[in-house]
Amino acid sequence: MNLELTIEDARWQDLESLAMRAIQAVLDYCDLDADLCEVSLLACDDARIAVLNSEFRQKPTPTNVLSWPAEDLAVGEAGLRPTPPTPDFTGEIALGDIAISFDTCAREASEAGKTMDDHVTHLIIHGVLHLLGYDHIRDRDATLMEGVEVEILGKMGIDDPYSV
């Protein structure tokens, strides 16, 4: 897998190995050849992600993770898995870009009593699933996406982030 990692905030330590593991888990779940897939990941802070959130979602506030799919893989019918991405003329699959904020991730992990690594792993999985066409706008799609996240995290030995 080709991971293009840009670290803008030095607090993101050891993110590359964690990101590679999370992305690989999603690709395995979706039966995609990791050798063909490419993901860009921006590791930033709340100030930077707030600018991106404002620019792309018209929400001028920080968020935990944002995703920009390279290809529109929307599910169509609510509750159905998205169509897998197709390789380009070179045989590669550019999945898209993800941005993740240290400040929001650290705050959320602390508030939820989770380790930072487990929370960040979940958010990277969440972001990659968005790149693959999963969404949570409609309730049935949210249920599908959350179920996939829980299954992937479970295979990685990480507890269900949605359980109380």
Residue pairs with C-beta under 8 A, 6 or more apart in sequence:
1 20
1 23
1 24
1 27
1 34
1 35
1 37
1 38
1 39
2 37
2 38
2 39
2 92
3 16
3 19
3 20
3 23
3 38
3 39
3 40
3 41
4 38
4 39
4 40
4 41
5 15
5 16
5 19
5 40
5 41
5 43
6 40
6 41
6 42
6 43
7 15
7 43
8 42
8 43
8 44
8 45
8 48
9 43
9 44
9 45
9 48
9 102
11 45
11 102
11 106
12 43
12 102
15 41
15 43
15 120
18 117
18 120
18 121
18 124
19 41
19 124
21 121
21 156
22 120
22 121
22 124
22 125
22 128
22 156
23 34
23 37
23 39
23 124
23 128
24 34
25 125
25 152
25 155
25 156
26 125
26 128
26 129
26 132
26 152
27 33
27 34
27 37
27 128
28 34
29 148
29 151
29 152
29 155
30 84
30 132
31 84
32 84
32 85
32 93
33 93
36 87
36 91
36 92
36 93
37 92
37 93
37 95
38 92
38 93
38 94
38 95
39 95
39 96
39 97
39 98
39 128
39 131
40 96
40 97
40 98
41 97
41 98
41 99
41 100
41 124
42 48
42 97
42 98
42 99
42 100
43 100
43 102
44 99
44 100
44 101
44 102
45 101
45 102
45 103
46 62
46 101
46 102
46 103
46 104
47 62
48 99
48 101
49 62
49 63
49 66
49 99
49 100
49 101
49 104
50 60
50 61
50 62
50 63
52 66
52 99
53 59
53 60
53 61
53 62
53 63
53 66
54 60
54 61
56 66
56 68
57 66
62 101
62 103
62 104
63 101
63 104
64 100
64 101
64 104
64 105
64 108
64 123
65 98
65 99
65 100
65 101
65 105
65 123
65 124
65 126
65 127
66 98
66 99
66 100
66 127
67 96
67 97
67 98
67 127
67 128
67 130
67 131
68 96
68 97
68 98
68 131
69 95
69 96
69 130
69 131
69 132
69 133
70 85
70 94
70 95
70 96
70 97
70 131
71 85
71 86
71 94
71 96
72 133
73 82
73 83
73 84
73 85
73 132
73 133
74 82
74 133
74 135
75 81
75 82
75 133
75 134
75 135
75 141
75 144
78 138
78 139
78 140
78 141
79 140
79 141
79 143
79 144
80 144
81 144
82 132
82 133
82 134
83 133
84 132
85 93
85 95
85 132
85 133
86 93
87 93
88 94
95 128
95 131
95 132
96 131
98 124
98 127
98 128
98 131
100 120
100 123
100 124
100 127
105 116
105 119
105 120
105 123
106 116
108 114
108 119
109 115
109 116
109 118
109 119
109 120
112 119
112 161
114 161
118 158
118 159
118 161
119 161
121 153
121 156
121 158
122 149
122 153
122 158
122 161
125 149
125 152
125 153
126 145
126 149
129 145
129 148
129 149
134 141
134 144
134 145
134 148
135 141
135 142
135 145
136 142
136 145
136 146
146 162
149 161
149 162
150 160
150 161
150 162
153 159
153 160
153 161
154 160
